[in-house]
């Protein structure tokens, strides 16, 4: 007799989380026991350099938790892992949770309860506070991002969310390679609700390196605004205006005999300034062109190498 699919799905990207695998699985079991409609969990191991995959398989082997362990062929990034998990989720409602347990597990329960009510399509966690480093930088980043890129993003940023299957279908249909999944979630609209929470300190070492942060920053900006190009226009016009004024002053000074020999230093400084400005402009324009080209190539955002389903064998029959 076929068993109906659970009403709820939980997607968890995994990268460098060997220290939190055991408490993570326990937390997921607690979530399953507190929600109505059943729960399936999709773990997406995104090319993790440690033994997170084997530890996860070991923890799930005798738990009886309905889960799938999806393994990417290499590291594609957390957003790609979340998209993979969302695309494979079978539930009517899909929630996302971080594997490092910085967001309280009960937040997922609250997300799904709001979605079960039927009056919202998207529920996102809004950071009220955070017990980790980088708080000042994070606040400044999101302040500027809200001001110049996406005003609907929560003031403290967002990392975890839940949505209906209909919203998931829209998100997964957007063919963007280098982008911000969180910003896409707010860009598509739908009925939203924010749930404030206090972010915890990660018990393990964070894989959120400076390089990844800079990549996230550039993807979040270039994929959703032409602000850098408009700033380039303004700076270019300002430079042109200043250059015209200085040129007029030099011509007048030359005409009245105030300048006998052209200044070598001034010439070099002008060349360096406008040459550097030109390189910055080419870099900004190149960032947009490269992202458009990479999307047009049609390469997948991630490649799945293997999928394991739990429970298996006799456990599944029972």
LOTORNU-683913 format. One record per residue (C-alpha): residue number from 1; residue in one letter; x, y, z. Coordinates in Angstrom, 2 decimals. Example, Ala and Ser with C-alpha at 12.3 -4.5 7.8 and 13.67 -1.06 7.14 Angstrom:
<gukes>
n, res, X, Y, Z
1, a, 12.30, -4.50, 7.80 .
2, s, 13.67, -1.06, 7.14 .
</gukes>
This chain:
<gukes>
n, res, X, Y, Z
1, x, 0.00, 0.00, 0.00 .
2, x, 1.66, 3.27, -1.09 .
3, x, 2.50, 5.75, 1.63 .
4, x, 1.70, 9.40, 0.96 .
5, x, 4.61, 11.82, 0.86 .
6, x, 5.20, 14.01, 3.91 .
7, x, 3.60, 17.41, 3.78 .
8, x, 6.80, 19.16, 4.91 .
9, x, 10.34, 19.14, 3.52 .
10, x, 13.49, 20.40, 5.20 .
11, x, 16.56, 21.28, 3.12 .
12, x, 19.96, 21.41, 4.82 .
13, x, 23.17, 22.28, 2.92 .
14, x, 26.24, 20.62, 4.43 .
15, x, 29.83, 21.84, 4.04 .
16, x, 32.57, 21.35, 6.64 .
17, x, 30.07, 20.46, 9.39 .
18, x, 31.58, 17.26, 10.82 .
19, x, 31.42, 18.62, 14.38 .
20, x, 27.69, 19.37, 14.24 .
21, x, 26.36, 16.33, 12.36 .
22, x, 25.25, 14.40, 15.48 .
23, x, 23.45, 17.34, 17.18 .
24, x, 22.04, 18.34, 13.80 .
25, x, 20.33, 14.98, 13.27 .
26, x, 18.97, 15.09, 16.82 .
27, x, 17.62, 18.58, 16.21 .
28, x, 15.93, 17.41, 13.01 .
29, x, 14.25, 14.58, 14.91 .
30, x, 12.94, 17.13, 17.38 .
31, x, 11.50, 19.18, 14.51 .
32, x, 9.81, 16.11, 13.04 .
33, x, 8.14, 15.31, 16.35 .
34, x, 6.74, 18.84, 16.72 .
35, x, 5.09, 19.42, 13.33 .
36, x, 1.96, 18.02, 11.70 .
37, x, 1.95, 16.28, 8.34 .
38, x, 5.25, 14.42, 8.56 .
39, x, 8.73, 15.51, 7.51 .
40, x, 11.27, 14.54, 4.89 .
41, x, 14.81, 15.90, 5.13 .
42, x, 17.08, 16.57, 2.16 .
43, x, 20.73, 16.89, 3.17 .
44, x, 22.89, 18.28, 0.35 .
45, x, 26.61, 17.66, 0.88 .
46, x, 28.24, 20.35, -1.24 .
47, x, 31.68, 18.90, -1.93 .
48, x, 32.59, 19.02, 1.76 .
49, x, 36.36, 18.57, 2.33 .
50, x, 35.87, 16.68, 5.61 .
51, x, 34.02, 13.47, 6.48 .
52, x, 30.62, 15.14, 6.90 .
53, x, 29.09, 12.78, 4.33 .
54, x, 30.17, 9.56, 6.04 .
55, x, 29.20, 10.87, 9.47 .
56, x, 25.79, 11.86, 8.16 .
57, x, 25.22, 8.43, 6.62 .
58, x, 26.27, 6.78, 9.88 .
59, x, 23.91, 8.93, 11.95 .
60, x, 20.94, 8.27, 9.64 .
61, x, 21.50, 4.51, 9.27 .
62, x, 19.53, 3.57, 12.41 .
63, x, 17.39, 6.63, 13.13 .
64, x, 14.28, 5.83, 11.11 .
65, x, 14.26, 9.41, 9.84 .
66, x, 12.87, 9.87, 6.33 .
67, x, 15.80, 11.53, 4.61 .
68, x, 17.92, 11.76, 1.50 .
69, x, 21.62, 12.51, 1.39 .
70, x, 22.46, 14.24, -1.87 .
71, x, 26.13, 14.64, -2.78 .
72, x, 27.40, 17.24, -5.24 .
73, x, 30.25, 16.30, -7.56 .
74, x, 32.22, 19.25, -6.15 .
75, x, 31.68, 22.41, -4.17 .
76, x, 29.21, 24.73, -5.90 .
77, x, 28.29, 26.99, -2.98 .
78, x, 25.58, 27.00, -0.34 .
79, x, 22.94, 28.64, -2.55 .
80, x, 23.46, 26.01, -5.24 .
81, x, 23.11, 23.31, -2.57 .
82, x, 19.87, 24.84, -1.32 .
83, x, 18.48, 25.03, -4.86 .
84, x, 19.35, 21.37, -5.41 .
85, x, 17.59, 20.40, -2.20 .
86, x, 14.55, 22.52, -2.99 .
87, x, 14.23, 21.03, -6.46 .
88, x, 14.27, 17.50, -4.99 .
89, x, 11.91, 18.25, -2.11 .
90, x, 8.52, 16.55, -2.38 .
91, x, 6.66, 18.40, 0.36 .
92, x, 3.97, 21.02, 0.00 .
93, x, 6.01, 23.29, 2.25 .
94, x, 9.80, 23.57, 2.07 .
95, x, 12.00, 25.02, 4.81 .
96, x, 15.73, 25.66, 4.82 .
97, x, 18.00, 25.19, 7.83 .
98, x, 21.74, 25.74, 8.33 .
99, x, 23.83, 22.70, 9.31 .
100, x, 25.96, 24.69, 11.78 .
101, x, 22.94, 25.19, 14.08 .
102, x, 23.46, 28.96, 14.31 .
103, x, 19.73, 29.36, 13.76 .
104, x, 17.55, 27.74, 16.46 .
105, x, 15.81, 24.56, 15.18 .
106, x, 12.49, 25.68, 16.64 .
107, x, 12.55, 28.44, 14.02 .
108, x, 11.77, 25.82, 11.37 .
109, x, 8.73, 24.69, 13.37 .
110, x, 7.49, 28.28, 13.52 .
111, x, 8.09, 28.76, 9.79 .
112, x, 6.05, 25.69, 8.87 .
113, x, 3.24, 26.59, 11.26 .
114, x, 2.87, 29.97, 9.53 .
115, x, 2.77, 28.29, 6.12 .
116, x, 0.20, 25.75, 7.31 .
117, x, -2.10, 28.68, 8.12 .
118, x, -2.38, 29.43, 4.39 .
119, x, -2.13, 33.23, 4.67 .
120, x, 1.55, 33.53, 3.65 .
121, x, 3.73, 32.02, 0.91 .
122, x, 7.19, 32.88, 2.26 .
123, x, 8.47, 33.06, 5.83 .
124, x, 12.00, 34.33, 6.47 .
125, x, 14.07, 34.63, 9.61 .
126, x, 15.08, 38.17, 10.55 .
127, x, 18.17, 38.43, 12.75 .
128, x, 17.33, 40.37, 15.89 .
129, x, 20.84, 39.77, 17.26 .
130, x, 23.80, 37.50, 16.65 .
131, x, 26.26, 35.84, 19.01 .
132, x, 29.22, 35.74, 16.63 .
133, x, 31.87, 37.99, 15.18 .
134, x, 31.26, 40.42, 12.35 .
135, x, 28.10, 42.00, 13.72 .
136, x, 29.12, 45.59, 12.93 .
137, x, 30.22, 44.74, 9.39 .
138, x, 27.04, 42.73, 8.78 .
139, x, 24.82, 45.60, 9.93 .
140, x, 26.66, 48.07, 7.68 .
141, x, 26.45, 45.73, 4.71 .
142, x, 22.72, 45.15, 5.04 .
143, x, 22.09, 48.86, 5.70 .
144, x, 23.76, 49.77, 2.41 .
145, x, 22.16, 46.85, 0.60 .
146, x, 18.67, 47.87, 1.72 .
147, x, 19.36, 51.49, 0.77 .
148, x, 20.79, 50.93, -2.71 .
149, x, 19.80, 47.44, -3.92 .
150, x, 16.79, 45.75, -2.29 .
151, x, 14.80, 47.70, 0.27 .
152, x, 12.60, 44.72, 1.17 .
153, x, 15.47, 42.69, 2.65 .
154, x, 15.26, 42.52, 6.49 .
155, x, 17.43, 45.05, 8.31 .
156, x, 19.54, 42.33, 9.90 .
157, x, 19.72, 40.17, 6.80 .
158, x, 18.30, 36.68, 6.33 .
159, x, 19.80, 33.20, 6.00 .
160, x, 16.96, 30.75, 6.61 .
161, x, 13.45, 30.68, 5.20 .
162, x, 10.50, 28.53, 4.25 .
163, x, 8.15, 28.71, 1.29 .
164, x, 5.37, 26.89, -0.50 .
165, x, 6.03, 24.51, -3.37 .
166, x, 4.63, 27.14, -5.76 .
167, x, 7.25, 29.68, -4.68 .
168, x, 9.92, 26.98, -4.91 .
169, x, 8.93, 26.30, -8.52 .
170, x, 9.34, 29.98, -9.40 .
171, x, 12.73, 30.25, -7.66 .
172, x, 14.11, 27.12, -9.32 .
173, x, 12.91, 28.30, -12.74 .
174, x, 15.13, 31.40, -12.61 .
175, x, 18.15, 30.59, -14.75 .
176, x, 20.82, 32.58, -12.95 .
177, x, 24.19, 31.07, -12.07 .
178, x, 25.87, 33.80, -10.03 .
179, x, 23.17, 35.27, -7.85 .
180, x, 21.80, 35.54, -4.32 .
181, x, 19.04, 33.07, -3.52 .
182, x, 17.87, 35.18, -0.56 .
183, x, 17.50, 38.29, -2.71 .
184, x, 15.67, 36.25, -5.35 .
185, x, 13.26, 35.16, -2.65 .
186, x, 12.34, 38.79, -1.93 .
187, x, 12.50, 39.84, -5.59 .
188, x, 9.79, 37.38, -6.71 .
189, x, 7.27, 38.87, -4.30 .
190, x, 4.41, 36.72, -2.91 .
191, x, 2.94, 37.08, 0.57 .
192, x, 5.74, 37.27, 3.13 .
193, x, 6.21, 37.22, 6.87 .
194, x, 9.34, 37.85, 8.92 .
195, x, 10.13, 36.01, 12.13 .
196, x, 12.78, 37.60, 14.39 .
197, x, 15.33, 35.35, 16.08 .
198, x, 18.65, 35.49, 17.90 .
199, x, 21.50, 33.96, 15.94 .
200, x, 23.75, 31.63, 17.92 .
201, x, 27.48, 31.12, 17.85 .
202, x, 28.50, 28.18, 15.69 .
203, x, 29.94, 25.25, 17.70 .
204, x, 32.29, 24.38, 14.84 .
205, x, 34.66, 26.31, 12.59 .
206, x, 32.86, 28.45, 10.06 .
207, x, 33.45, 27.80, 6.36 .
208, x, 32.30, 31.34, 5.59 .
209, x, 35.72, 32.66, 4.57 .
210, x, 36.58, 36.19, 3.42 .
211, x, 36.77, 35.00, -0.18 .
212, x, 33.27, 33.52, 0.03 .
213, x, 31.95, 36.71, 1.63 .
214, x, 33.39, 38.86, -1.15 .
215, x, 31.95, 36.52, -3.76 .
216, x, 28.55, 36.68, -2.08 .
217, x, 28.76, 40.48, -1.96 .
218, x, 29.55, 40.81, -5.67 .
219, x, 26.87, 38.30, -6.72 .
220, x, 24.27, 40.00, -4.53 .
221, x, 25.04, 43.43, -6.00 .
222, x, 25.72, 42.75, -9.69 .
223, x, 22.77, 40.37, -10.08 .
224, x, 20.15, 42.80, -8.82 .
225, x, 21.15, 46.40, -9.55 .
226, x, 22.89, 48.60, -12.10 .
227, x, 24.08, 50.89, -9.31 .
228, x, 27.82, 50.34, -10.04 .
229, x, 27.29, 51.36, -13.67 .
230, x, 25.30, 54.43, -12.66 .
231, x, 28.02, 55.38, -10.17 .
232, x, 30.54, 54.95, -12.97 .
233, x, 28.54, 57.39, -15.07 .
234, x, 28.44, 59.96, -12.27 .
235, x, 32.13, 59.68, -11.51 .
236, x, 32.91, 59.85, -15.22 .
237, x, 30.83, 63.00, -15.67 .
238, x, 32.45, 64.53, -12.60 .
239, x, 35.90, 63.71, -13.92 .
240, x, 35.00, 65.15, -17.33 .
241, x, 33.77, 68.36, -15.71 .
242, x, 36.90, 68.74, -13.58 .
243, x, 39.06, 67.94, -16.59 .
244, x, 37.33, 70.58, -18.72 .
245, x, 37.79, 73.23, -16.01 .
246, x, 41.46, 72.39, -15.59 .
247, x, 41.98, 72.35, -19.36 .
248, x, 40.40, 75.80, -19.66 .
249, x, 42.62, 77.09, -16.84 .
250, x, 45.75, 75.71, -18.54 .
251, x, 44.81, 77.25, -21.89 .
252, x, 44.18, 80.65, -20.30 .
253, x, 47.41, 80.45, -18.30 .
254, x, 49.30, 79.53, -21.44 .
255, x, 47.73, 82.39, -23.38 .
256, x, 48.71, 85.01, -20.81 .
257, x, 52.23, 83.61, -20.49 .
258, x, 51.87, 82.27, -16.94 .
259, x, 52.98, 78.78, -18.03 .
260, x, 56.25, 78.61, -19.89 .
261, x, 56.90, 74.85, -19.83 .
262, x, 54.23, 72.12, -19.63 .
263, x, 54.28, 70.39, -16.24 .
264, x, 55.60, 66.85, -16.33 .
265, x, 54.27, 65.95, -12.87 .
266, x, 50.75, 67.15, -13.62 .
267, x, 50.69, 65.21, -16.88 .
268, x, 51.74, 61.96, -15.21 .
269, x, 49.21, 62.39, -12.40 .
270, x, 46.40, 62.96, -14.87 .
271, x, 47.40, 59.88, -16.89 .
272, x, 47.57, 57.71, -13.76 .
273, x, 44.23, 58.96, -12.44 .
274, x, 42.22, 58.53, -15.61 .
275, x, 44.02, 55.31, -16.52 .
276, x, 43.11, 53.80, -13.14 .
277, x, 39.57, 55.11, -13.42 .
278, x, 39.28, 53.50, -16.84 .
279, x, 40.45, 50.14, -15.47 .
280, x, 37.90, 50.29, -12.64 .
281, x, 35.16, 51.06, -15.17 .
282, x, 36.18, 48.15, -17.38 .
283, x, 36.17, 45.88, -14.33 .
284, x, 32.62, 46.86, -13.38 .
285, x, 31.30, 46.47, -16.91 .
286, x, 33.23, 43.21, -17.30 .
287, x, 31.56, 41.82, -14.17 .
288, x, 28.13, 42.31, -15.72 .
289, x, 29.19, 40.94, -19.11 .
290, x, 30.84, 37.87, -17.59 .
291, x, 27.76, 37.04, -15.50 .
292, x, 25.49, 37.38, -18.51 .
293, x, 27.82, 35.20, -20.59 .
294, x, 28.08, 32.54, -17.89 .
295, x, 24.29, 32.36, -17.67 .
296, x, 23.86, 32.17, -21.46 .
297, x, 26.22, 29.17, -21.62 .
298, x, 23.49, 27.15, -19.94 .
299, x, 25.72, 25.20, -17.56 .
300, x, 23.91, 23.75, -14.52 .
301, x, 24.33, 25.53, -11.21 .
302, x, 25.30, 22.22, -9.59 .
303, x, 25.87, 18.56, -10.47 .
304, x, 24.55, 15.72, -8.31 .
305, x, 26.95, 12.81, -7.96 .
306, x, 24.97, 10.49, -5.71 .
307, x, 21.72, 10.23, -3.75 .
308, x, 21.15, 7.95, -0.75 .
309, x, 17.69, 7.42, 0.71 .
310, x, 16.82, 6.61, 4.33 .
311, x, 15.43, 4.48, 5.77 .
312, x, 16.66, 1.67, 3.50 .
313, x, 16.11, -2.05, 3.16 .
314, x, 14.05, -3.70, 5.89 .
315, x, 13.66, -0.39, 7.73 .
316, x, 11.93, 1.10, 4.69 .
317, x, 9.56, -1.89, 4.43 .
318, x, 8.55, -1.48, 8.04 .
</gukes>
